[in-house]
Amino acid sequence: ACFAGMANAPSAAPSALSDIKYYPDYDTDYEDATCLPGTMDGRPSFSSMAACCIGSYPDQTSGACFAGMANAPSAAPSALSDVKWYPDYDTPYDEATCLSGGNPNGRPTYATQGECCIKAYPDQTTGACFAGMATAPSAAPSSVDDIK
């Protein structure tokens, strides 16, 4: 019931967060297409929406795929290494997450959302930063090496 209530519900409820995959929506015009959670026979699957957008819509000029992300980057990256994450210092510490895209006010940037959560919010007891991840870990890791 929980997954069925999602705007883009996965095709089957995942048993683990690492099971969440994304596939390209080839039924929509290329410039308007996004990636959808789940898998579909005959279509590639990706471990993140960003990876799906980069791998499936590399020449999309509209930016529609990235605009469909929960924390959309301000400009479409051309590679996963171009996606940077920064701490949301405008939100109270215990509620804050990491955001992707444009970096306001020269905040530190990190290669992954997990790295950002670990380094920017090391004493966050609520777990809000990790809970805000598209594929959140079941427990907050204590180092970047713990993220699988």
Sine and cosine of phi, psi and omega as CSV:
sin_phi,cos_phi,sin_psi,cos_psi,sin_omega,cos_omega
0.00,0.00,-0.62,0.79,-0.04,-1.00
-0.89,0.46,-0.75,0.66,-0.03,-1.00
-0.94,0.35,-0.53,0.85,-0.01,-1.00
-0.89,0.45,-0.43,0.90,-0.01,-1.00
-0.99,0.17,-0.09,1.00,-0.01,-1.00
-0.97,0.26,0.54,-0.84,0.02,-1.00
-0.84,0.55,-0.70,0.72,0.05,-1.00
-0.86,-0.52,0.95,0.31,-0.08,-1.00
-0.89,0.45,0.63,-0.78,0.07,-1.00
-0.90,0.43,0.40,-0.92,-0.05,-1.00
-0.91,0.42,-0.42,0.91,0.08,-1.00
-0.53,-0.85,0.56,-0.83,0.00,-1.00
-0.90,0.43,0.83,-0.55,0.00,-1.00
-0.95,0.32,0.52,-0.85,0.03,-1.00
-1.00,-0.01,-0.29,0.96,0.05,-1.00
-0.57,-0.82,0.45,-0.89,-0.01,-1.00
-0.87,0.50,-0.52,0.85,0.01,-1.00
-0.94,0.35,-0.22,0.98,0.02,-1.00
-0.99,0.15,-0.20,0.98,-0.03,-1.00
-0.95,0.32,0.84,-0.55,-0.01,-1.00
-0.80,-0.59,0.26,-0.97,0.04,-1.00
-0.77,-0.63,0.56,-0.83,0.04,-1.00
-0.73,-0.69,0.45,-0.89,-0.01,-1.00
-0.95,0.30,0.60,-0.80,0.03,-1.00
-1.00,0.00,0.99,0.12,-0.03,-1.00
-0.96,0.29,-0.13,0.99,0.00,-1.00
-0.99,0.13,-0.14,0.99,0.01,-1.00
-0.95,-0.31,0.54,-0.84,0.04,-1.00
-0.76,0.64,0.65,-0.76,-0.08,-1.00
-0.76,0.65,-0.73,0.69,-0.06,-1.00
-0.95,0.32,-0.31,0.95,0.00,-1.00
-0.96,-0.28,-0.11,0.99,-0.15,-0.99
-0.96,0.27,0.47,-0.88,0.09,-1.00
-0.76,-0.65,-0.12,-0.99,0.11,-0.99
-0.95,-0.32,0.55,-0.84,-0.06,-1.00
-0.90,-0.43,0.53,-0.85,0.03,-1.00
-0.96,0.29,0.59,-0.81,0.01,-1.00
0.92,-0.39,-0.29,-0.96,0.05,-1.00
-0.70,-0.71,0.36,-0.93,0.06,-1.00
-0.59,-0.81,0.73,-0.68,0.01,-1.00
-0.80,0.60,0.70,-0.71,0.06,-1.00
0.99,0.12,0.02,1.00,0.03,-1.00
-0.86,-0.51,0.55,-0.83,0.03,-1.00
-0.92,0.40,0.44,-0.90,0.08,-1.00
-0.85,-0.52,0.51,-0.86,-0.08,-1.00
-0.76,-0.65,0.43,-0.90,-0.05,-1.00
-0.99,0.16,-0.21,0.98,0.05,-1.00
-0.54,-0.84,0.34,-0.94,0.02,-1.00
-0.92,0.38,-0.60,0.80,0.02,-1.00
-0.88,0.48,-0.71,0.70,0.02,-1.00
-0.88,0.47,-0.63,0.78,0.02,-1.00
-0.90,0.43,-0.71,0.70,0.00,-1.00
-0.88,0.47,-0.71,0.71,-0.01,-1.00
-0.91,0.41,-0.68,0.73,-0.05,-1.00
-0.97,0.25,-0.48,0.88,-0.10,-0.99
-0.98,-0.22,-0.45,0.89,-0.09,-1.00
-0.75,-0.66,0.81,0.59,-0.09,-1.00
-0.91,0.42,-0.40,0.91,-0.04,-1.00
-0.95,-0.32,0.25,0.97,-0.02,-1.00
-0.95,0.32,0.90,-0.43,-0.04,-1.00
-1.00,0.06,-0.32,0.95,-0.04,-1.00
-0.97,0.25,-0.42,0.91,-0.07,-1.00
0.96,0.27,0.22,0.98,-0.07,-1.00
-0.86,0.51,-0.63,0.78,-0.04,-1.00
-0.89,0.45,-0.76,0.65,0.00,-1.00
-0.93,0.37,-0.55,0.84,0.02,-1.00
-0.89,0.45,-0.40,0.92,0.00,-1.00
-0.99,0.16,-0.07,1.00,0.00,-1.00
-0.97,0.23,0.49,-0.87,0.02,-1.00
-0.84,0.54,-0.71,0.70,0.06,-1.00
-0.89,-0.46,0.96,0.27,-0.11,-0.99
-0.91,0.41,0.67,-0.74,0.09,-1.00
-0.94,0.35,0.40,-0.92,-0.02,-1.00
-0.95,0.31,-0.38,0.93,0.07,-1.00
-0.63,-0.78,0.58,-0.82,-0.02,-1.00
-0.93,0.38,0.85,-0.52,0.05,-1.00
-0.96,0.28,0.40,-0.92,0.03,-1.00
-0.99,-0.11,-0.19,0.98,0.04,-1.00
-0.47,-0.88,0.42,-0.91,0.02,-1.00
-0.84,0.54,-0.52,0.85,0.00,-1.00
-0.92,0.38,-0.28,0.96,0.04,-1.00
-0.99,0.15,-0.30,0.96,0.00,-1.00
-0.97,0.22,0.87,-0.49,0.01,-1.00
-0.90,-0.43,0.50,-0.87,-0.02,-1.00
-0.87,-0.50,0.58,-0.81,0.02,-1.00
-0.64,-0.77,0.44,-0.90,-0.02,-1.00
-0.95,0.31,0.58,-0.81,0.04,-1.00
-1.00,-0.01,0.99,0.11,-0.03,-1.00
-0.96,0.30,-0.12,0.99,0.02,-1.00
-0.99,0.12,-0.14,0.99,0.01,-1.00
-0.95,-0.31,0.59,-0.81,0.04,-1.00
-0.79,0.61,0.61,-0.79,-0.10,-0.99
-0.73,0.68,-0.75,0.66,-0.08,-1.00
-0.95,0.31,-0.18,0.98,0.01,-1.00
-0.92,-0.38,-0.13,0.99,-0.16,-0.99
-0.96,0.28,0.46,-0.89,0.08,-1.00
-0.77,-0.63,-0.08,-1.00,0.10,-1.00
-0.95,-0.31,0.59,-0.81,-0.06,-1.00
-0.89,-0.45,0.40,-0.91,0.05,-1.00
-0.92,-0.38,0.34,-0.94,0.05,-1.00
0.94,-0.35,-0.56,-0.83,-0.01,-1.00
-0.86,0.51,0.58,-0.82,-0.07,-1.00
-0.95,-0.30,0.97,-0.24,0.00,-1.00
-0.96,0.26,0.65,-0.76,0.14,-0.99
0.86,0.51,0.50,0.87,0.09,-1.00
0.88,0.47,0.55,0.84,0.03,-1.00
-0.91,0.41,0.40,-0.91,0.04,-1.00
-0.89,0.46,0.55,-0.84,0.03,-1.00
-0.88,-0.48,0.44,-0.90,-0.05,-1.00
-0.71,-0.70,0.46,-0.89,-0.05,-1.00
-0.94,0.34,-0.51,0.86,-0.02,-1.00
-0.74,-0.68,0.35,-0.94,0.04,-1.00
-0.91,0.41,-0.62,0.79,0.03,-1.00
-0.89,0.46,-0.70,0.72,0.04,-1.00
-0.88,0.48,-0.66,0.75,0.02,-1.00
-0.88,0.48,-0.72,0.69,0.00,-1.00
-0.87,0.49,-0.71,0.71,-0.03,-1.00
-0.90,0.43,-0.71,0.71,-0.11,-0.99
-1.00,0.10,-0.53,0.85,-0.04,-1.00
-1.00,0.03,-0.46,0.89,-0.07,-1.00
-0.76,-0.65,0.82,0.57,-0.10,-1.00
-0.91,0.41,-0.41,0.91,-0.04,-1.00
-0.95,-0.33,0.28,0.96,-0.01,-1.00
-0.96,0.29,0.91,-0.42,-0.08,-1.00
-1.00,0.05,-0.28,0.96,-0.04,-1.00
-0.98,0.18,-0.39,0.92,-0.06,-1.00
0.97,0.25,0.23,0.97,-0.07,-1.00
-0.85,0.52,-0.63,0.77,-0.03,-1.00
-0.89,0.46,-0.74,0.67,0.00,-1.00
-0.93,0.36,-0.57,0.82,0.02,-1.00
-0.90,0.43,-0.42,0.91,0.01,-1.00
-0.99,0.17,-0.05,1.00,0.00,-1.00
-0.98,0.22,0.57,-0.82,0.03,-1.00
-0.85,0.52,-0.64,0.77,0.06,-1.00
-0.85,-0.53,0.97,0.24,-0.08,-1.00
-0.93,0.37,0.62,-0.79,0.08,-1.00
-0.95,0.32,0.38,-0.93,0.00,-1.00
-0.95,0.32,-0.38,0.93,0.08,-1.00
-0.59,-0.80,0.53,-0.85,-0.02,-1.00
-0.92,0.40,0.85,-0.53,0.03,-1.00
-0.94,0.33,0.42,-0.91,-0.01,-1.00
-0.99,-0.13,-0.18,0.98,0.07,-1.00
-0.51,-0.86,0.30,-0.95,0.01,-1.00
-0.86,0.50,-0.55,0.83,0.00,-1.00
-0.91,0.42,-0.35,0.94,-0.01,-1.00
-0.98,0.19,-0.24,0.97,-0.02,-1.00
-0.99,0.15,0.84,-0.54,-0.03,-1.00
-0.93,-0.36,0.00,0.00,0.00,0.00
